[in-house]
Amino acid sequence: MNGYEKSVALNLTGTDAEKVAILQTLTVSNIAVDAVRVWLRENLLWFRSSPTTMGGAIQQVIESPSTHDETKQQLGIFWSAVFGDGAQNLLTTVPTWAGLVWQIIQGLTQAAPDAAALVDSFYALDGGRPYKDLTVEQFAAQRAAAVDME
């Protein structure tokens, strides 16, 4: 299914650019929280350093007085899903949740040296993002081709 067809199936609204931005965050399947915990630990981003404390680069970001409250709130939601038994999977096939996870992952990578590789390794946990490289021009061409077929 091409990007335009997926946008129709999901009833996405907005401009082509807005739809493409959403499609770029969607994954092949939802990401298992167990895999996310291992990924965070292996990359020394966030892990339980004792039964009651967290360690890693993300924990340092949370504890920094310069971190914005919105960032702390998003990381709190993420912590709840991953460490607080708030979810079994990150719903990265659902536009709303995929967008939130994308924002969080972008924030997480600011604490790591090789951000692009880190993002790719995170999304590889579920098979990747099929529309990662979709452009607005490609989307428009797909839409035009669909209209021509009607």
DSSP file (Angstrom, degrees, kcal/mol; ACC not computed):
  #  RESIDUE AA STRUCTURE BP1 BP2  ACC     N-H-->O    O-->H-N    N-H-->O    O-->H-N    TCO  KAPPA ALPHA  PHI   PSI    X-CA   Y-CA   Z-CA
    1    1 A M              0   0    0      0, 0.0     2,-0.0     0, 0.0     0, 0.0   0.000 360.0 360.0 360.0 128.1    0.0    0.0    0.0
    2    2 A N     >  -     0   0    0      1,-0.1     4,-2.4   140,-0.1     5,-0.2  -0.255 360.0 -97.2 -79.0 174.0    1.5    3.3   -1.0
    3    3 A G  H  > S+     0   0    0      1,-0.2     4,-2.3     2,-0.2     5,-0.2   0.879 122.3  50.4 -60.0 -42.0    1.5    6.4    1.3
    4    4 A Y  H  > S+     0   0    0      2,-0.2     4,-2.0     1,-0.2    -1,-0.2   0.940 111.1  48.7 -63.4 -46.1   -1.6    8.0   -0.2
    5    5 A E  H  > S+     0   0    0      1,-0.2     4,-2.5     2,-0.2    -2,-0.2   0.895 111.2  50.9 -60.3 -40.5   -3.6    4.7    0.1
    6    6 A K  H  X S+     0   0    0     -4,-2.4     4,-2.0     1,-0.2    -1,-0.2   0.897 107.6  53.1 -63.9 -39.9   -2.5    4.4    3.7
    7    7 A S  H  <>S+     0   0    0     -4,-2.3     5,-2.7     1,-0.2     4,-0.3   0.878 110.7  47.0 -64.2 -36.7   -3.5    8.0    4.5
    8    8 A V  H ><5S+     0   0    0     -4,-2.0     3,-1.2     3,-0.2    -2,-0.2   0.927 110.4  52.1 -68.3 -45.0   -7.0    7.2    3.1
    9    9 A A  H 3<5S+     0   0    0     -4,-2.5    -2,-0.2     1,-0.3    -1,-0.2   0.842 114.6  43.2 -60.0 -33.7   -7.2    4.0    5.1
   10   10 A L  T 3<5S-     0   0    0     -4,-2.0    -1,-0.3    -5,-0.2    -2,-0.2   0.444 108.3-125.9 -90.9  -0.8   -6.3    5.9    8.3
   11   11 A N  T < 5 -     0   0    0     -3,-1.2    -3,-0.2    -4,-0.3     2,-0.1   0.889  41.4-176.2  56.7  41.5   -8.6    8.9    7.4
   12   12 A L      < -     0   0    0     -5,-2.7     2,-0.3    -6,-0.1    -1,-0.2  -0.430   5.8-161.3 -69.7 143.6   -5.8   11.3    7.8
   13   13 A T        +     0   0    0     -2,-0.1     2,-0.2     5,-0.1    -1,-0.0  -0.809  40.3  57.1-120.8 164.4   -6.6   14.9    7.4
   14   14 A G  S    S-     0   0    0     -2,-0.3     2,-0.0     4,-0.1    -2,-0.0  -0.644  88.0 -31.2 114.4-171.9   -4.5   18.0    6.7
   15   15 A T     >  -     0   0    0     -2,-0.2     4,-2.5     1,-0.1     5,-0.2  -0.246  63.4-102.6 -74.8 168.3   -2.2   19.1    4.0
   16   16 A D  H  > S+     0   0    0      1,-0.2     4,-2.8     2,-0.2     5,-0.2   0.916 125.1  52.6 -57.4 -42.3    0.0   16.7    2.0
   17   17 A A  H  > S+     0   0    0      1,-0.2     4,-2.3     2,-0.2    -1,-0.2   0.898 109.5  48.3 -62.3 -40.5    2.9   17.8    4.1
   18   18 A E  H  > S+     0   0    0      2,-0.2     4,-1.7     1,-0.2    -1,-0.2   0.907 112.8  48.2 -66.5 -41.0    1.0   17.1    7.4
   19   19 A K  H  X S+     0   0    0     -4,-2.5     4,-2.8     2,-0.2    -2,-0.2   0.920 111.7  49.2 -65.5 -43.2   -0.1   13.7    6.1
   20   20 A V  H  X S+     0   0    0     -4,-2.8     4,-2.5     1,-0.2    -2,-0.2   0.907 107.6  55.1 -62.7 -41.7    3.4   12.7    5.0
   21   21 A A  H  < S+     0   0    0     -4,-2.3     4,-0.5    -5,-0.2    -1,-0.2   0.891 111.4  44.8 -59.7 -39.3    4.8   13.8    8.4
   22   22 A I  H >X S+     0   0    0     -4,-1.7     3,-1.6     1,-0.2     4,-0.7   0.940 111.8  51.6 -68.4 -47.7    2.3   11.5   10.1
   23   23 A L  H >< S+     0   0    0     -4,-2.8     3,-1.1     1,-0.3   108,-0.5   0.859 101.9  61.7 -58.7 -36.2    3.1    8.6    7.7
   24   24 A Q  T 3< S+     0   0    0     -4,-2.5    -1,-0.3     1,-0.2    -2,-0.2   0.703 103.3  50.8 -65.4 -18.8    6.8    9.0    8.3
   25   25 A T  T <4 S+     0   0    0     -3,-1.6    -1,-0.2    -4,-0.5    -2,-0.2   0.602  88.5 102.5 -93.0 -12.6    6.3    8.1   12.0
   26   26 A L    <<  -     0   0    0     -3,-1.1   105,-0.5    -4,-0.7     2,-0.2  -0.399  58.0-150.1 -75.6 148.5    4.2    5.0   11.5
   27   27 A T        -     0   0    0     65,-1.9   102,-0.2   102,-0.2     3,-0.1  -0.692  26.7-111.1-114.6 167.7    5.8    1.6   11.9
   28   28 A V  S    S-     0   0    0    100,-2.2     2,-0.3    -2,-0.2    99,-0.1   0.910  99.8  -8.2 -62.1 -44.5    5.3   -1.9   10.4
   29   29 A S  S    S-     0   0    0     97,-0.3    -1,-0.2    99,-0.2    99,-0.1  -0.937  91.2 -76.2-146.3 167.3    4.0   -3.2   13.7
   30   30 A N        -     0   0    0     -2,-0.3     2,-0.5    -3,-0.1    61,-0.2  -0.319  51.2-114.4 -65.0 152.2    3.7   -2.0   17.2
   31   31 A I  E     -A   90   0A   0     59,-1.8    59,-3.2     1,-0.0     2,-0.2  -0.800  24.7-122.5 -97.4 124.3    6.9   -2.1   19.2
   32   32 A A  E  >  -A   89   0A   0     -2,-0.5     4,-1.6    93,-0.2     3,-0.5  -0.432  12.1-139.2 -65.3 130.5    7.0   -4.5   22.2
   33   33 A V  H  > S+     0   0    0     55,-2.4     4,-2.5     1,-0.2     5,-0.2   0.846 102.0  61.1 -60.7 -35.9    7.8   -2.7   25.4
   34   34 A D  H  > S+     0   0    0     54,-0.5     4,-1.8     1,-0.2    -1,-0.2   0.908 105.3  47.7 -57.8 -41.4   10.1   -5.6   26.5
   35   35 A A  H  > S+     0   0    0     -3,-0.5     4,-2.5     1,-0.2    -1,-0.2   0.863 109.1  54.0 -68.0 -35.6   12.3   -4.8   23.4
   36   36 A V  H  X S+     0   0    0     -4,-1.6     4,-2.9     2,-0.2     5,-0.2   0.920 106.4  51.9 -65.0 -43.4   12.3   -1.1   24.2
   37   37 A R  H  X S+     0   0    0     -4,-2.5     4,-2.3     1,-0.2    -2,-0.2   0.927 111.9  46.0 -58.5 -45.5   13.5   -1.7   27.8
   38   38 A V  H  X S+     0   0    0     -4,-1.8     4,-3.2     2,-0.2     5,-0.2   0.929 112.8  50.8 -62.9 -44.9   16.4   -3.8   26.4
   39   39 A W  H  X S+     0   0    0     -4,-2.5     4,-1.7     1,-0.2     6,-0.2   0.916 110.6  48.5 -59.6 -45.6   17.2   -1.2   23.7
   40   40 A L  H  <>S+     0   0    0     -4,-2.9     5,-2.8     1,-0.2     6,-0.9   0.919 115.5  44.4 -61.2 -44.0   17.2    1.6   26.3
   41   41 A R  H ><5S+     0   0    0     -4,-2.3     3,-1.8    -5,-0.2    -2,-0.2   0.934 111.4  51.6 -67.4 -47.0   19.5   -0.4   28.6
   42   42 A E  H 3<5S+     0   0    0     -4,-3.2    -1,-0.2     1,-0.3    -2,-0.2   0.808 113.3  45.7 -62.1 -29.3   21.9   -1.6   25.9
   43   43 A N  T 3<5S-     0   0    0     -4,-1.7    -1,-0.3    -5,-0.2    -2,-0.2   0.325 110.7-123.9 -94.8   7.1   22.3    2.0   24.7
   44   44 A L  T < 5S+     0   0    0     -3,-1.8    13,-1.7     2,-0.1    -3,-0.2   0.809  76.2 123.2  55.2  33.5   22.8    3.2   28.3
   45   45 A L  S   <S-     0   0    0     -5,-2.8    13,-3.0     1,-0.3    14,-0.7   0.881  78.8  -9.4 -88.6 -44.4   19.9    5.6   27.8
   46   46 A W  S    S+     0   0    0     -6,-0.9    -1,-0.3    12,-0.2     2,-0.3  -0.927  72.8 145.0-160.5 129.3   17.6    4.6   30.6
   47   47 A F  E     -B   55   0B   0      8,-1.8     8,-3.0    -2,-0.3     2,-0.6  -0.987  53.3 -89.8-160.7 159.1   17.7    1.7   33.0
   48   48 A R  E     -B   54   0B   0     -2,-0.3     6,-0.3     6,-0.2    -2,-0.0  -0.679  33.2-177.4 -75.7 119.0   16.9    0.7   36.5
   49   49 A S  E    S-     0   0B   0      4,-1.7     5,-0.2    -2,-0.6    -1,-0.2   0.591  74.8  -7.7 -93.7 -12.2   20.0    1.3   38.5
   50   50 A S  E >  S-B   53   0B   0      3,-1.4     3,-0.6    -3,-0.1    -1,-0.2  -0.929  91.2 -81.9-163.2 175.3   18.4   -0.1   41.7
   51   51 A P  T 3  S+     0   0    0      0, 0.0     3,-0.0     0, 0.0    -3,-0.0   0.750 129.4  27.5 -60.1 -21.1   14.9   -1.2   42.6
   52   52 A T  T 3  S+     0   0    0      2,-0.0     2,-0.3     1,-0.0    -4,-0.0   0.418 114.5  62.2-122.6   1.8   13.9    2.5   43.2
   53   53 A T  E <   -B   50   0B   0     -3,-0.6    -4,-1.7     0, 0.0    -3,-1.4  -0.921  60.4-142.9-132.2 157.2   16.1    4.6   41.0
   54   54 A M  E     -B   48   0B   0     -2,-0.3     2,-0.3    -6,-0.3    -6,-0.2  -0.830  16.6-172.1-113.7 153.5   16.8    5.1   37.3
   55   55 A G  E     +B   47   0B   0     -8,-3.0    -8,-1.8    -2,-0.3     4,-0.2  -0.816  31.6  74.5-133.9 175.5   20.1    5.8   35.6
   56   56 A G  S  > S-     0   0    0     -2,-0.3     4,-1.7   -10,-0.2   -11,-0.2  -0.370  89.0 -57.1 108.6 173.8   21.4    6.7   32.2
   57   57 A A  H  > S+     0   0    0    -13,-1.7     4,-1.6     1,-0.2   -11,-0.2   0.839 130.3  52.6 -60.9 -36.6   21.5    9.7   29.9
   58   58 A I  H  > S+     0   0    0    -13,-3.0     4,-2.5     1,-0.2    -1,-0.2   0.900 105.7  53.7 -69.1 -39.4   17.7   10.2   29.9
   59   59 A Q  H  > S+     0   0    0    -14,-0.7     4,-2.3     1,-0.2    -1,-0.2   0.887 106.7  53.2 -61.8 -37.0   17.6   10.2   33.7
   60   60 A Q  H  X S+     0   0    0     -4,-1.7     4,-0.8     2,-0.2    -1,-0.2   0.888 107.8  50.8 -64.0 -38.4   20.2   12.9   33.6
   61   61 A V  H >< S+     0   0    0     -4,-1.6     3,-0.7     1,-0.2     6,-0.3   0.927 110.5  49.3 -63.4 -44.7   18.1   15.0   31.3
   62   62 A I  H 3< S+     0   0    0     -4,-2.5    -2,-0.2     1,-0.2    -1,-0.2   0.894 112.1  48.0 -62.0 -40.6   15.1   14.5   33.6
   63   63 A E  H 3< S+     0   0    0     -4,-2.3    -1,-0.2    -5,-0.2    -2,-0.2   0.592  87.8 105.6 -79.2 -10.0   17.1   15.6   36.6
   64   64 A S    X<  -     0   0    0     -4,-0.8     3,-1.4    -3,-0.7    -3,-0.0  -0.538  68.7-142.0 -72.4 131.6   18.5   18.7   34.9
   65   65 A P  T 3  S+     0   0    0      0, 0.0    -1,-0.1     0, 0.0    -4,-0.0   0.700  99.4  61.5 -65.7 -17.5   16.9   21.9   36.1
   66   66 A S  T 3  S+     0   0    0      2,-0.1     2,-0.3    -5,-0.1    -4,-0.1   0.536  77.1 109.1 -87.7  -5.1   17.1   23.2   32.5
   67   67 A T  S <  S-     0   0    0     -3,-1.4     5,-0.0    -6,-0.3    -5,-0.0  -0.565  75.1-116.6 -74.6 130.2   14.8   20.5   31.1
   68   68 A H     >  -     0   0    0     -2,-0.3     4,-2.0     1,-0.1     3,-0.2  -0.288  15.3-122.5 -65.7 148.7   11.3   21.9   30.1
   69   69 A D  H  > S+     0   0    0      1,-0.2     4,-2.6     2,-0.2     5,-0.2   0.858 111.9  57.8 -60.2 -37.1    8.3   20.6   32.0
   70   70 A E  H  > S+     0   0    0      2,-0.2     4,-2.5     1,-0.2    -1,-0.2   0.906 106.5  48.8 -61.9 -41.0    6.7   19.4   28.7
   71   71 A T  H  > S+     0   0    0      2,-0.2     4,-2.5     1,-0.2    -1,-0.2   0.921 111.3  49.5 -63.6 -44.1    9.8   17.2   28.0
   72   72 A K  H  X S+     0   0    0     -4,-2.0     4,-1.9     1,-0.2    -2,-0.2   0.889 110.5  51.0 -62.3 -38.7    9.6   15.8   31.5
   73   73 A Q  H  X S+     0   0    0     -4,-2.6     4,-2.1     2,-0.2    -2,-0.2   0.929 110.5  48.0 -65.1 -45.0    5.9   15.1   31.1
   74   74 A Q  H  X S+     0   0    0     -4,-2.5     4,-2.4     1,-0.2    -2,-0.2   0.914 112.4  49.2 -61.7 -42.4    6.5   13.2   27.8
   75   75 A L  H  X S+     0   0    0     -4,-2.5     4,-2.9     1,-0.2    -1,-0.2   0.836 107.5  56.0 -66.7 -30.7    9.3   11.2   29.4
   76   76 A G  H  X S+     0   0    0     -4,-1.9     4,-2.4     2,-0.2    -1,-0.2   0.906 107.8  47.4 -64.8 -41.8    6.9   10.4   32.3
   77   77 A I  H  X S+     0   0    0     -4,-2.1     4,-2.0     2,-0.2    -2,-0.2   0.922 113.6  48.5 -63.0 -44.1    4.4    9.0   29.8
   78   78 A F  H  X S+     0   0    0     -4,-2.4     4,-2.7     2,-0.2     5,-0.3   0.921 111.0  49.9 -62.2 -45.1    7.1    7.0   28.2
   79   79 A W  H  X>S+     0   0    0     -4,-2.9     4,-3.0     1,-0.2     5,-1.8   0.916 108.7  53.3 -59.6 -43.9    8.4    5.7   31.5
   80   80 A S  H  <5S+     0   0    0     -4,-2.4     6,-2.4     3,-0.2     7,-0.3   0.906 113.4  42.8 -58.9 -42.8    4.9    4.7   32.5
   81   81 A A  H  <5S+     0   0    0     -4,-2.0     6,-0.9     5,-0.2    -2,-0.2   0.909 125.3  32.4 -69.4 -42.6    4.6    2.6   29.3
   82   82 A V  H  <5S+     0   0    0     -4,-2.7    -2,-0.2    -5,-0.2    -3,-0.2   0.903 137.3  13.3 -87.1 -43.8    8.0    1.1   29.3
   83   83 A F  T  <5S+     0   0    0     -4,-3.0    -3,-0.2    -5,-0.3    -2,-0.1   0.670 120.2  59.7-108.4 -22.0    8.9    0.6   33.0
   84   84 A G  S   <S-     0   0    0     -5,-1.8    -4,-0.1    -4,-0.2    -3,-0.1   0.214 105.9-112.5 -97.0  15.6    5.6    1.2   34.9
   85   85 A D  S    S+     0   0    0     -6,-0.2    -4,-0.2    -4,-0.1    -3,-0.1   0.810  74.7 136.3  59.0  31.5    3.7   -1.6   33.2
   86   86 A G        +     0   0    0     -6,-2.4     2,-0.3    -7,-0.2    -5,-0.2   0.584  69.9  10.9 -82.9 -11.0    1.5    0.9   31.5
   87   87 A A        -     0   0    0     -6,-0.9    -1,-0.2    -7,-0.3    -2,-0.1  -0.990  47.1-150.7-160.7 156.5    1.6   -0.9   28.1
   88   88 A Q  S    S+     0   0    0      1,-0.3   -55,-2.4    -2,-0.3   -54,-0.5   0.666  92.7  19.8 -98.0 -26.9    2.7   -4.2   26.5
   89   89 A N  E    S-A   32   0A   0    -57,-0.3     2,-0.6   -56,-0.1    -1,-0.3  -0.981  75.2-120.9-139.6 149.6    3.3   -2.4   23.2
   90   90 A L  E     -A   31   0A   0    -59,-3.2     2,-2.5    -2,-0.3   -59,-1.8  -0.855  33.6-131.1 -86.6 124.1    4.0    1.1   22.0
   91   91 A L    >   +     0   0    0     -2,-0.6     3,-1.4     1,-0.2     7,-0.4  -0.388  48.9 152.7 -80.8  66.9    1.2    1.7   19.5
   92   92 A T  T 3   +     0   0    0     -2,-2.5   -65,-1.9     1,-0.3    -1,-0.2   0.357  64.7  65.2 -82.7   6.5    3.4    3.0   16.7
   93   93 A T  T 3  S+     0   0    0    -67,-0.2    -1,-0.3    -3,-0.1   -67,-0.1   0.455  88.1  80.5 -98.0  -5.6    0.9    1.9   14.0
   94   94 A V  S <> S-     0   0    0     -3,-1.4     4,-3.3     1,-0.1     5,-0.3  -0.904  82.5-135.4-104.2 121.8   -1.7    4.4   15.4
   95   95 A P  H  > S+     0   0    0      0, 0.0     4,-2.3     0, 0.0     5,-0.2   0.843 100.0  48.5 -47.7 -47.9   -1.0    8.0   14.1
   96   96 A T  H  > S+     0   0    0      1,-0.2     4,-1.6     2,-0.2     5,-0.1   0.943 119.3  37.6 -60.8 -48.8   -1.6    9.7   17.5
   97   97 A W  H  > S+     0   0    0     -3,-0.3     4,-2.8    -6,-0.2     5,-0.2   0.861 113.1  56.8 -73.4 -35.8    0.7    7.4   19.4
   98   98 A A  H  X S+     0   0    0     -4,-3.3     4,-2.4    -7,-0.4    -1,-0.2   0.904 107.8  49.6 -60.9 -40.4    3.2    7.1   16.6
   99   99 A G  H  X S+     0   0    0     -4,-2.3     4,-2.3    -5,-0.3    -1,-0.2   0.898 111.2  48.3 -64.7 -41.1    3.6   10.8   16.6
  100  100 A L  H  X S+     0   0    0     -4,-1.6     4,-2.4     2,-0.2    -2,-0.2   0.925 112.3  48.1 -65.7 -44.5    4.1   11.0   20.4
  101  101 A V  H  X S+     0   0    0     -4,-2.8     4,-3.1     1,-0.2     5,-0.2   0.912 109.9  54.0 -62.0 -41.3    6.7    8.2   20.3
  102  102 A W  H  X S+     0   0    0     -4,-2.4     4,-2.4    -5,-0.2    -2,-0.2   0.931 109.2  47.8 -58.0 -46.8    8.5   10.0   17.5
  103  103 A Q  H  X S+     0   0    0     -4,-2.3     4,-1.9     1,-0.2    -1,-0.2   0.917 113.7  47.4 -60.5 -43.3    8.7   13.2   19.5
  104  104 A I  H  X S+     0   0    0     -4,-2.4     4,-2.6     2,-0.2    -2,-0.2   0.930 111.3  49.8 -65.4 -45.3   10.0   11.2   22.5
  105  105 A I  H  X S+     0   0    0     -4,-3.1     4,-2.1     1,-0.2    -1,-0.2   0.882 108.7  53.4 -63.6 -37.5   12.6    9.3   20.5
  106  106 A Q  H  X S+     0   0    0     -4,-2.4     4,-0.5    -5,-0.2    -1,-0.2   0.905 111.4  46.6 -62.1 -39.9   13.8   12.6   19.0
  107  107 A G  H >< S+     0   0    0     -4,-1.9     3,-0.8     1,-0.2     4,-0.4   0.885 109.8  53.7 -67.6 -39.1   14.2   13.9   22.5
  108  108 A L  H >< S+     0   0    0     -4,-2.6     3,-1.8     1,-0.2    -2,-0.2   0.889 102.2  57.9 -62.6 -39.4   16.0   10.8   23.6
  109  109 A T  H >< S+     0   0    0     -4,-2.1     3,-1.6     1,-0.3    -1,-0.2   0.681  89.2  72.9 -70.5 -15.7   18.5   11.0   20.9
  110  110 A Q  T << S+     0   0    0     -3,-0.8    -1,-0.3    -4,-0.5    -2,-0.2   0.739  95.9  53.6 -66.9 -19.7   19.6   14.4   22.0
  111  111 A A  T <  S+     0   0    0     -3,-1.8    -1,-0.3    -4,-0.4    -2,-0.2   0.381 103.1  72.8 -92.6   3.6   21.3   12.6   24.9
  112  112 A A  S <  S-     0   0    0     -3,-1.6     3,-0.4     1,-0.1     6,-0.0  -0.887  75.3-133.8-123.7 151.7   23.2   10.3   22.6
  113  113 A P  S    S+     0   0    0      0, 0.0     2,-0.8     0, 0.0    -1,-0.1   0.895  99.4  40.9 -71.4 -41.9   26.1   10.8   20.3
  114  114 A D     >  +     0   0    0      1,-0.2     4,-2.0     2,-0.1     5,-0.2  -0.671  68.8 168.6-110.9  77.0   25.0    9.0   17.1
  115  115 A A  H  > S+     0   0    0     -2,-0.8     4,-2.7    -3,-0.4     5,-0.2   0.875  70.2  52.0 -61.4 -45.0   21.3   10.1   16.9
  116  116 A A  H  > S+     0   0    0      1,-0.2     4,-2.3     2,-0.2    -1,-0.2   0.927 112.9  44.6 -61.7 -45.9   20.5    8.9   13.4
  117  117 A A  H  > S+     0   0    0      1,-0.2     4,-2.4     2,-0.2    -1,-0.2   0.864 112.7  53.4 -65.3 -35.0   21.8    5.4   13.9
  118  118 A L  H  X S+     0   0    0     -4,-2.0     4,-2.1     2,-0.2    -2,-0.2   0.916 108.5  48.4 -66.5 -43.7   20.0    5.3   17.3
  119  119 A V  H  X S+     0   0    0     -4,-2.7     4,-2.4     1,-0.2     5,-0.2   0.940 112.7  48.7 -61.0 -47.3   16.7    6.3   15.8
  120  120 A D  H  X S+     0   0    0     -4,-2.3     4,-1.3     1,-0.2    -2,-0.2   0.898 110.5  50.7 -61.1 -40.4   17.1    3.6   13.1
  121  121 A S  H  < S+     0   0    0     -4,-2.4     4,-0.4     2,-0.2    -1,-0.2   0.869 109.6  51.4 -67.6 -34.5   18.0    1.0   15.7
  122  122 A F  H >< S+     0   0    0     -4,-2.1     3,-1.6     1,-0.2    -2,-0.2   0.960 112.4  44.3 -64.0 -50.5   14.9    1.9   17.7
  123  123 A Y  H ><>S+     0   0    0     -4,-2.4     5,-2.0     1,-0.3     3,-1.1   0.684 101.3  68.8 -72.0 -15.8   12.5    1.6   14.8
  124  124 A A  G ><5S+     0   0    0     -4,-1.3     3,-0.6     1,-0.2    -1,-0.3   0.657  79.2  82.1 -71.9 -14.7   14.2   -1.6   13.7
  125  125 A L  G < 5S+     0   0    0     -3,-1.6   -93,-0.2    -4,-0.4    -1,-0.2   0.743 106.1  25.8 -61.0 -22.3   12.7   -3.2   16.8
  126  126 A D  G < 5S-     0   0    0     -3,-1.1   -97,-0.3    -4,-0.2    -1,-0.2   0.317 130.1 -78.8-124.9   6.4    9.5   -3.7   14.9
  127  127 A G  T < 5S-     0   0    0     -3,-0.6    -3,-0.2    -4,-0.3    -2,-0.1   0.374  75.3 -96.9 109.4  -4.3   10.5   -3.9   11.3
  128  128 A G      < -     0   0    0     -5,-2.0  -100,-2.2    -6,-0.1   -99,-0.2  -0.313  49.3 -53.7  95.7-174.7   11.0   -0.2   10.6
  129  129 A R    >   -     0   0    0   -102,-0.2     3,-1.6     1,-0.1     4,-0.2  -0.921  38.0-162.6-110.3 107.7    9.0    2.7    9.2
  130  130 A P  T 3  S+     0   0    0      0, 0.0     3,-0.2     0, 0.0    -1,-0.1   0.745  92.3  41.6 -64.9 -22.8    7.7    1.9    5.7
  131  131 A Y  T >  S+     0   0    0   -108,-0.5     3,-1.4  -105,-0.5  -106,-0.1   0.149  77.6 118.2-109.6  18.8    7.1    5.6    4.9
  132  132 A K  T <  S+     0   0    0     -3,-1.6    -1,-0.2     1,-0.3  -108,-0.1   0.860  84.0  34.9 -52.2 -43.1   10.3    6.9    6.4
  133  133 A D  T 3  S+     0   0    0     -4,-0.2    -1,-0.3    -3,-0.2     2,-0.1   0.300  85.0 131.2-100.3   8.2   11.6    8.3    3.1
  134  134 A L    <   -     0   0    0     -3,-1.4     2,-0.2  -114,-0.1  -110,-0.1  -0.410  43.0-154.4 -63.4 132.6    8.2    9.3    1.6
  135  135 A T     >  -     0   0    0     -2,-0.1     4,-2.3     1,-0.1     5,-0.1  -0.673  26.6-115.7-104.6 163.4    8.3   12.9    0.2
  136  136 A V  H  > S+     0   0    0     -2,-0.2     4,-2.5     1,-0.2     5,-0.2   0.874 117.7  54.2 -63.0 -37.6    5.5   15.3   -0.2
  137  137 A E  H  > S+     0   0    0      2,-0.2     4,-2.1     1,-0.2    -1,-0.2   0.909 108.7  47.2 -65.2 -42.4    6.1   15.2   -4.0
  138  138 A Q  H  > S+     0   0    0      2,-0.2     4,-2.3     1,-0.2    -2,-0.2   0.912 111.8  51.2 -64.1 -42.1    5.8   11.4   -4.0
  139  139 A F  H  X S+     0   0    0     -4,-2.3     4,-2.5     1,-0.2    -2,-0.2   0.926 109.5  49.9 -60.7 -45.5    2.6   11.6   -2.0
  140  140 A A  H  X S+     0   0    0     -4,-2.5     4,-2.6     1,-0.2    -1,-0.2   0.890 110.5  50.4 -62.0 -39.7    1.1   14.1   -4.4
  141  141 A A  H  X S+     0   0    0     -4,-2.1     4,-2.4     2,-0.2    -1,-0.2   0.890 110.0  50.2 -65.6 -38.9    2.0   11.9   -7.3
  142  142 A Q  H  X S+     0   0    0     -4,-2.3     4,-2.0     2,-0.2    -2,-0.2   0.901 111.5  48.6 -64.6 -40.8    0.4    8.9   -5.6
  143  143 A R  H  X S+     0   0    0     -4,-2.5     4,-2.2     2,-0.2    -2,-0.2   0.929 111.5  49.5 -64.4 -45.2   -2.8   11.0   -4.9
  144  144 A A  H  X S+     0   0    0     -4,-2.6     4,-2.3     1,-0.2    -2,-0.2   0.902 110.5  50.4 -61.3 -42.0   -2.9   12.2   -8.6
  145  145 A A  H  X S+     0   0    0     -4,-2.4     4,-1.2     1,-0.2    -1,-0.2   0.878 110.1  50.5 -64.3 -37.3   -2.5    8.6   -9.8
  146  146 A A  H  X S+     0   0    0     -4,-2.0     4,-0.6     2,-0.2    -2,-0.2   0.890 110.5  49.0 -67.7 -39.1   -5.3    7.5   -7.5
  147  147 A V  H >< S+     0   0    0     -4,-2.2     3,-1.0     1,-0.2    -2,-0.2   0.896 108.4  54.1 -67.0 -40.0   -7.6   10.3   -8.8
  148  148 A D  H 3< S+     0   0    0     -4,-2.3    -1,-0.2     1,-0.2    -2,-0.2   0.797 105.8  53.8 -63.6 -28.7   -6.8    9.4  -12.4
  149  149 A M  H 3<        0   0    0     -4,-1.2    -1,-0.2     1,-0.2    -2,-0.2   0.628 360.0 360.0 -81.6 -13.7   -7.8    5.8  -11.8
  150  150 A E    <<        0   0    0     -3,-1.0    -1,-0.2    -4,-0.6    -2,-0.2   0.499 360.0 360.0 -75.5 360.0  -11.2    6.8  -10.4
